[in-house]
């Protein structure tokens, strides 16, 4: 498995001297990560992320607008009830997208053009403190960003909308 698809847990050590006893405290930060290569030019991949007409074909069901630096958006998902606020913190055309949708984390999407004109997409979301609740968050979000990349690849390379109809069973009858 490529290292870019592994979960990142960053250790940080602090030594404390207390009554001639030394305690070592370990603080960990959790970061969800996912990476995938898409056989499309970087401009097309970038547009598929920031353009609401495109991102709604493979990731979200609705968006209140285009992703631009400083813009406040609302996203809806077919598989999660409710509206989710998204604060776009930085856009570097054809290179980088950052936004916040959870007060504790920042999502960063980096695009890297390859010699064959394909694009490597790297997504990170973090950092959160190490605890049981956040380990569940880490697992869920790492899976979710992998799914995001798989769905975007299927849509851009083959025109397939993997999420279409996938959550119809969740709608009330």
C-alpha positions as CSV (number, residue, x, y, z in Angstrom):
1,X,0.0,0.0,0.0
2,X,1.5,3.4,-0.9
3,X,2.4,5.5,2.1
4,X,0.2,8.4,1.0
5,X,-2.9,6.3,1.8
6,X,-1.9,5.6,5.3
7,X,-3.3,7.4,8.3
8,X,-0.9,9.9,9.8
9,X,-0.4,10.0,13.5
10,X,2.1,12.6,14.6
11,X,3.8,11.9,17.9
12,X,4.9,14.8,20.2
13,X,6.8,14.0,23.4
14,X,7.0,16.2,26.6
15,X,9.1,15.2,29.6
16,X,7.9,16.4,33.0
17,X,10.0,16.2,36.2
18,X,7.8,15.7,39.3
19,X,9.2,14.9,42.7
20,X,12.2,13.1,41.2
21,X,10.0,11.0,38.9
22,X,10.1,11.6,35.2
23,X,6.8,11.1,33.3
24,X,6.6,11.1,29.6
25,X,3.4,12.3,28.1
26,X,2.6,11.4,24.6
27,X,0.4,13.7,22.6
28,X,-0.8,12.6,19.2
29,X,-2.5,14.5,16.4
30,X,-4.7,12.5,14.0
31,X,-4.9,13.4,10.3
32,X,-7.1,11.8,7.7
33,X,-5.2,11.3,4.4
34,X,-6.1,10.0,0.9
35,X,-4.3,10.2,-2.4
36,X,-5.2,9.1,-5.9
37,X,-4.0,9.7,-9.5
38,X,-6.6,10.8,-12.0
39,X,-6.0,10.5,-15.7
40,X,-7.1,14.0,-16.5
41,X,-5.4,17.4,-16.8
42,X,-5.0,19.4,-13.6
43,X,-7.3,22.2,-14.9
44,X,-10.2,19.7,-15.4
45,X,-9.6,18.1,-11.9
46,X,-9.5,21.5,-10.2
47,X,-12.7,22.6,-12.0
48,X,-14.4,19.3,-10.9
49,X,-13.8,20.3,-7.3
50,X,-14.6,24.0,-7.2
51,X,-17.5,24.1,-9.7
52,X,-20.9,23.2,-8.1
53,X,-22.2,21.8,-11.4
54,X,-19.4,19.2,-11.4
55,X,-18.9,18.4,-7.7
56,X,-22.6,17.6,-7.4
57,X,-22.1,14.8,-10.0
58,X,-19.9,12.8,-7.7
59,X,-19.6,14.0,-4.1
60,X,-22.4,16.3,-2.8
61,X,-26.0,16.6,-3.8
62,X,-26.2,20.4,-3.6
63,X,-24.0,23.4,-3.2
64,X,-24.8,27.1,-2.8
65,X,-22.0,28.2,-5.1
66,X,-18.5,28.0,-6.5
67,X,-15.6,27.5,-4.2
68,X,-13.6,30.8,-4.0
69,X,-11.3,32.1,-1.3
70,X,-13.3,33.7,1.5
71,X,-16.6,32.4,0.4
72,X,-19.1,30.8,2.7
73,X,-21.0,27.9,1.1
74,X,-23.7,25.4,2.1
75,X,-23.4,21.8,1.0
76,X,-25.9,19.0,1.2
77,X,-25.2,15.3,0.9
78,X,-27.5,12.5,-0.3
79,X,-26.4,10.2,2.5
80,X,-26.4,12.7,5.5
81,X,-29.4,14.8,6.4
82,X,-29.0,18.5,6.8
83,X,-27.1,21.4,5.4
84,X,-23.4,21.8,6.1
85,X,-21.6,25.1,6.2
86,X,-18.3,25.3,4.3
87,X,-15.8,28.1,4.7
88,X,-13.4,28.3,1.8
89,X,-10.1,29.5,3.3
90,X,-7.8,29.4,0.3
91,X,-7.9,28.7,-3.4
92,X,-4.8,28.6,-5.6
93,X,-6.1,27.8,-9.1
94,X,-5.1,24.4,-10.4
95,X,-2.9,23.8,-7.3
96,X,-4.6,23.9,-3.9
97,X,-8.0,24.1,-2.2
98,X,-8.5,24.5,1.6
99,X,-11.8,24.7,3.5
100,X,-13.3,24.3,6.9
101,X,-16.5,22.3,7.6
102,X,-15.6,21.2,11.1
103,X,-14.4,23.8,13.5
104,X,-11.6,21.6,14.6
105,X,-10.1,20.7,11.2
106,X,-9.0,22.1,7.9
107,X,-9.4,20.1,4.6
108,X,-6.5,20.6,2.2
109,X,-6.6,19.3,-1.3
110,X,-3.4,19.5,-3.3
111,X,-3.2,18.9,-7.0
112,X,0.1,17.8,-8.6
113,X,0.4,17.7,-12.4
114,X,2.3,14.6,-13.7
115,X,4.6,14.4,-16.7
116,X,1.9,12.5,-18.6
117,X,-0.6,15.4,-17.8
118,X,-2.5,13.3,-15.3
119,X,-3.1,14.7,-11.8
120,X,-2.3,13.3,-8.4
121,X,-4.9,14.5,-5.8
122,X,-3.9,14.6,-2.2
123,X,-6.5,15.2,0.5
124,X,-5.7,15.8,4.2
125,X,-8.0,16.7,7.0
126,X,-6.8,17.3,10.5
127,X,-5.5,17.6,13.1
128,X,-7.5,16.2,16.0
129,X,-6.4,15.0,19.4
130,X,-6.0,11.3,20.0
131,X,-9.0,9.9,21.8
132,X,-11.6,7.3,21.2
133,X,-14.2,9.6,19.5
134,X,-11.5,11.1,17.2
135,X,-10.2,7.6,16.2
136,X,-13.7,6.9,14.9
137,X,-13.6,10.3,13.1
138,X,-10.2,9.4,11.6
139,X,-11.5,6.0,10.3
140,X,-14.7,7.5,8.9
141,X,-13.0,10.5,7.3
142,X,-10.1,8.6,5.8
143,X,-12.7,6.2,4.2
144,X,-14.8,9.2,3.1
145,X,-11.9,11.0,1.4
146,X,-10.9,7.8,-0.3
147,X,-14.5,7.5,-1.5
148,X,-14.5,11.1,-2.7
149,X,-11.4,10.4,-4.8
150,X,-12.8,7.1,-6.2
151,X,-16.0,8.8,-7.2
152,X,-14.2,11.8,-8.8
153,X,-12.0,9.4,-10.8
154,X,-15.0,7.4,-12.0
155,X,-16.9,10.6,-13.0
156,X,-14.0,12.4,-14.7
157,X,-12.4,9.4,-16.5
158,X,-15.6,7.4,-17.4
159,X,-18.6,9.6,-16.8
160,X,-19.9,7.3,-14.1
161,X,-21.8,8.8,-11.1
162,X,-21.0,6.2,-8.4
163,X,-23.1,7.9,-5.8
164,X,-26.3,8.2,-8.0
165,X,-29.0,6.1,-6.4
166,X,-26.6,4.8,-3.8
167,X,-28.5,6.3,-0.9
168,X,-32.1,6.2,-2.1
169,X,-32.9,3.5,0.4
170,X,-32.2,6.1,3.2
171,X,-35.1,8.3,2.0
172,X,-38.4,8.0,3.9
173,X,-41.0,5.9,2.1
